Amino acid sequence: MEHITLLLAIVIVTALVFDFTNGFHDTANAMATTISTGALKPKTAVAMSAVLNLVGAFLSVEVAKTISGGIINEDGLKTEVIFAALVGAILWNLLTWLVGLPSSSSHALFGGLIGAAVMSMGWSSVNGGTVVTKVLLPAVAAPLVAGVAAMLATRLTYRISRKTDQKATAKGYRAGQIASAGLVSLAHGTNDAQKTMGIITLALITGGVLAPGANPPLWVIVSAGLAIALGTYLGGWRIIRTMGKGLTDLAPQQGFTAQTSAATAILASSHIGFSLSTTQVCSGAVMGAGLGRKGGVVRWSTATRMFVAWGLTLPAAGLVGAGAEFLTKQGPWGVGLTAFLLLAGSGIIWKLSRRDSVDHTNVTADAPGSAEEPAGVITTAIAAVSPPPVAAAVESGAAVEMKSTIPAPAQAVADPPRPAGATL
């Protein structure tokens, strides 16, 4: 009994560590565009996001119930399996943070959980229908929906404001960005903090502390909210730089539409219990906003790396989770070895990150690979039917008017021909 209690405590602490990494890994979802357009200072932005993530954790438990009683069959599930799943999720989160890729913390958790469960009890332990309907389908649909919504909203925004004063408009949209960024942070708390609540609740059920199907206790909700808020406050500066500068260059209008579209998709999904990836939704919205402005270019080299990371997240975290479960089921020494490997791997990744430090002082610098690249086929096709940015249209019209009203230089007027031998 003492060993089980100790193991359960280790799992709870590890789950909160995952929640912490989820916080700094996903800070970019809410604040990258707000920081890149100058609407908020970096430290102010992450502090605001942290508070709202904490508030959002108390708004719903639907996603937590999906995880604690939907993806994996609880019958026969051991606490060691949950520990192994968290190891896979944490290591993948840290690795993608190191290279500045906004991958999905949610899918890392699901992948680790599925891999560890399959290693422990076989494929029958996974509820395939729940995985498809509440994880895989939202993973494909939500970024597309948010991206299309952001693209259309960006076009509409430029069309509505084409006759307004640009400086006044920019101020208004920066204020709107702050409000929409707060909404994304709130939505993130309602979705991502609950995933850790679900994992801890599942561990408590497997340890016999809670009955199957129980809701998360209050202390679980509070601790998960605090962990994700602390991680958010420390700021995942590497991923913020990629999201804010690496994918596309955004004006305040685009930042506002991207964040509003993403927040709407996340809140709707949280309400019906879809455990989608907030990272994928926000990335899709940023790319959609970039394509909605004529002349805007999505940097497809960065986007391609991001898509590859999305595709690898579930299987990669699953393989690590399965390997960790292979060790933990060997007994106490296996659990100890797994914990040591987790600490060692985390330490190595942190050490490597110090070679190229990114923090609030240089987060707005151009991201690696964000140099100007030519517009691709998709960008060109969409930009051709998008309204031009108002400022650009005004400047272009002014230039044409000036050119038409300036007389030709006197030197350019040729002297009239003179008869041969004529003198002045």
N, C-alpha and C positions, 0 to 999 in steps of 0.2 A: 504493500500500500504506500509505503514511504517513497519507493522508487517511482511509482506511478505519479504521485503528487509532485515530486521533483521534476519529472519529465513534463508534466502538464504545465508547470511554472515556466520551464524552458521554452515550451511551445508558445505560451502567451507572450513572453518577452520577445521571442523571435518574430511573432506576428506583429507586435508593435514596432519592431525594427523595420519590418517590411512596410508598414504604414508610414513610417518616417521617410523611407526611400521613395515611396509613392508620392509623398508631399513634395520633396524637392525635385523629383523627376517630372512632375506634372505642373509645377508652378508656371511654366511657359504657356500652358493651355489658356490661362486667364490673362496673364500679364505681358506676354511677349510683344504683342502689337501695341499695347498701351505704352510700354517702355520705348519701343523703337520709334514711335511717332512723337515722343516727348510729352505725352499727356500727363504722365506721372514720373517722378524720379524713381530710380530702381528700388531703393530701400523702402520708400513709401508704398510702392506698388506691392511688394511682397508682404509687407506688414498688413496691408488692407486685405490681401488675399488670404493670409493666415487666419485672421479673425473671422472672415466669412466662411471659410472652410469649416471652422469649428462650429459656427452656427448651423451650417448646412447638415452637419452630422446628426443633428437632433430632429430633422424635419420628417424623416421617413425611415422605415426598416424593411421596405419591400425587397430591395436588392440583397440585403443581408439574409433574408429568408430564402431567396433563390439560391444563394451559395450554401447556406447551412443545411438545406434540405432538398436541393434540386439536382445539382450536377452529379454528385457522388452518392451512391447508396450508403446509408449510415450503418446498415447491418454488417457487423464484422469489421468495421473500420477501426483501425488502431491509431492511437495518438502519434506514434512514430511516423505514420504516413503523412500526417499534417505537417510535422516538423520537416520531413524531407521535401514536401511541396514548397514550403516557405524558403528553403535553401535554394532551390532552383529559381524561384521568383526573384529573390534578393540579388543573386549573382548576375542574372540577366539584366535587371534594372541598373546595377552598378556598371556593367560592361557597356550598355548602350548610353548611359550618362557620360562615361569616359570619352566616347567618340562623338558625343553631342547629337545623338539621334533620338528624336521624339517617338520612341516605341511605346507599346501599350503595357503599362503596369498590370492592368486587368488581365490581359491575355497571358502575361508571364505567370500570374497567380493561377489562372485556370490550367495552363500547360503543366506547371509543376504539380498541381493537384491531380490532374489526369494521369500524368506519368507515374507518380508515386503510387496511386491507387491501382493502376494496371500492374505494376511490379509486385504489389502486395497481394492482390486478389483476382487479377485477371480483368479482361475487358468487360465482363458482366457487371463489374462494380461501377461502371460509368453509365449514366442515363443519357444515351445518345440523342434522344428526342429533345431533351432540355438543352443540351449543348448546341444542337443545330438551331432551334427556334429562339433561344434567349442569349446565345453567344455569337455563333457564326453568322447567321443572317443579319443581326444588327451590325456586326463588324463590317459587312459589305454595304448595307443599305445606308446606315447613318452618315458616314462621310460623304457619300454621293448626295444625299438629301441636303445636308448642311452646305456642301459646296455649291450645288445648283441654287439653293436659296440665297446664299451670299452673293453669287454672281449676278442673279437677277436684281437683288436689293441694291447692289452697287450701281448697276446701270440706272435703276430708277432714281437713286439718290443723286447721281450726276445730272440726270435729266431735269429733276425738280429744281436743283440749285444752280442751273446754268446761268440764270439772270440775276443772281444774288451777289452781294459783295463777298469776295473770296476770303478776306481776313476774318470777317465776322462769322462766315460759315465755318471756317477752320476752328475757331474758338468754340463754336457750338458743338461741333462734332467731337472735339477733344473732351468736352464735358460729357457728351453721350458715351464716349469710349470708357470713361471712368465708371459710369453707371452700368454699362454692359459688361465691363470686366468684373465688377462686383457680382453681377448676376451669374457669370460663368463660375466664379469662385464658389458662390453659394450652391450652384448646381453640382460642382465637383465634390463638395462636401456631402451632398445627398447621395451621390453615386459611389465615389471611390472610398470614402471613409467606411461606408457600409460593408465593403468587401472584407475589410479586416474584422469588422464586427461579426460577419458571417463565419469567418475562419475560426475566431476565438470561440464563438458559440458552438461550432462543430466540434472543436477540441473539448469543450466542457461536456458536450453530449457523449463523446466517445469515452471520456474519463468518468462518466456516471454522475457528474455534478448536476447536469440538467436533463430533463426528460426530452425524448425525441420530439422535434417540432416546436420547441420552446423559442420564444423571442429573446433577443439579446438583453441581458440584465443592464441596469442603468450604469453600473461601473464599467461595463464593457463599452457602452456608447461614449461615455466621458473619456475613457483612456484612449480609444481609437480616435476621437475627435482631437484630443490634445496632441497625439503623436503626428497626425497628418498636418495639423496647424504648425507645429514646430518645424517639421521638414519643409513646409511651404515658406516659412519665414526665412530660413537659411538660404533659400533660393537656388534653383538648379540653373545657374548662370550659363552653363554650356549649352543647354537645350533652349534656354531663352534666346540666346544669340542666334541659334539655327532657325528657330521659329520666327524671330523678329526680322532677321536680316538675310538668312540663308535661302529661304524659299522664294521670296519676292519682296519688292519694296512697296510699302503701303502708305497711303495718305490717310489722314484722320477719318475721312469718309469711309474708306475701305476697312479700316480697323473697327469702326463702329458696326458696320454691317456684318463683318466676319464674326465678331463676338456675340452679337445679338442672335444670329442664325445658330451658332453653336450652342448657346445657352438654351434656346428654345428646344433644340433636339435632345439635349441632355436631360432637361427637366421633364420632358414628355416621357422619355425612356425610364427615368427613375420612378415616375408615377405608376407605370405598368409593370415594373420589375425587370426590365431589360438591363442586363449588366454590360452595357456597351463600353467601348474604350473612349474616354473623353479626349485622349490624345489624338486618336484618329479623326474624331468629329471636328476638333479645333483645327487640325492640319488641313482637313478637307475644306473647311470654311475659309481659311487663309488663302488657299490656292484658288478657290472660287472667287474671292474678293479680288485677287490679283488679276484673274482673267476677265473680270467684269469691267475693268477700266481700259479703254483703248490705249494701246502703247504699253500696257503692263505686261511684264514677262515673268512667267514662272520658271525658276531655275530647275530644269528637269533633271539635271545631274544630281542635285541634292534630293529632289523628290524621289528619284529612282532608288537612291540609297535608303531612303526612308521606307519606301514600299517593300524593298527586300527585307529590311528589319522587321516590318510588320508580318511578312510571311514566315519569317524564321522564328518569331517569338514563341508561338505555341509549341512547335516541335522541339526547339532548343531548350526551353525551360522544362519541357516534359522529359527530355533525355537526362538533364541534370537532376530533376526530381526523382526519376527512376533510379539513377546511380546512387543518389543519396539514400533512397529507400532500401536499396540492396545492402548498403552498409548498416543502416540503423536496425534492420531485422536480424543482424548477427548478434545483437545483445547490447549491453551497456557500453562495451568498448567501441562498438560501431557508432553508437550515438555520440560518444565523446570524440571519435575521429571525425565524424561529419561536422560537429560543431567547430573543431579545430580547423578543418579545411575551409569552412565558411569564413572564419575570422582571418585566416591566412590569405584567402582570395580577396576578401574585402580590403585588407591592408595593402596588398600588392596593387590593386586598382587605384586606391587612394594615392599611393606613392607615385604611380605613373601620372596621375592627374596633376601633380605638382610641377611637372616639367613644363606645362603650358597652362598656367593658372588663369582662370576666368572668374571675375567677380564683378561687383557692381560698378567698379571704376572703368572697366573696359568691355562691358557687356554689349554696348552699342557699336563697338567696332565691327567692321565687316567680318562675317564668318568665313572660315576657310571654304573656298569653292564658290564664294558669292560674287566673284568678279563678273562683269557684264558678259552675258552669253547671248548668242543670237536667238531670236524667237523661233520656236519649233513649229511644226505643222499645226498642232492643236492650238497653241497660243495665237498663231497668225489667223487661223480660221475664225476663232471666237472674237478676236480683237477687231476683225474686219466689220463685224456687225454690231460692235459696241459703240455707244456714244463717246465722243472725245471728252477728255477732262476739260472742265469749264475754263480753268486758268490758261490751259494751252490754247484753247479756241480763241479766247480774248486776246492773248498775246499775238497769235497768228493774224487775227483780223486787224489789230493795231499796226502790225508791221506792214501789211499790204496797203493800208490806208496811208501810212507815212510815205511809202515808196511811190504811191500814185500822186502825191501832192508836192513832192520835192522837185523843183525844176532841174533840167539837165545843166551840168556845169557849162560855163561860158566857153571853156577850152574845147568842149566837145562839139561846138557849132562850127562848121567849116566856113572859111571865108568865101565869098562869091568869086567866081572866076573873073579874071581880068584879061582884057585884050593884050595881045603880045606887044611889048614895048611900052605899056602904060606905066606911069610913075605915080607915086603918092602925092 
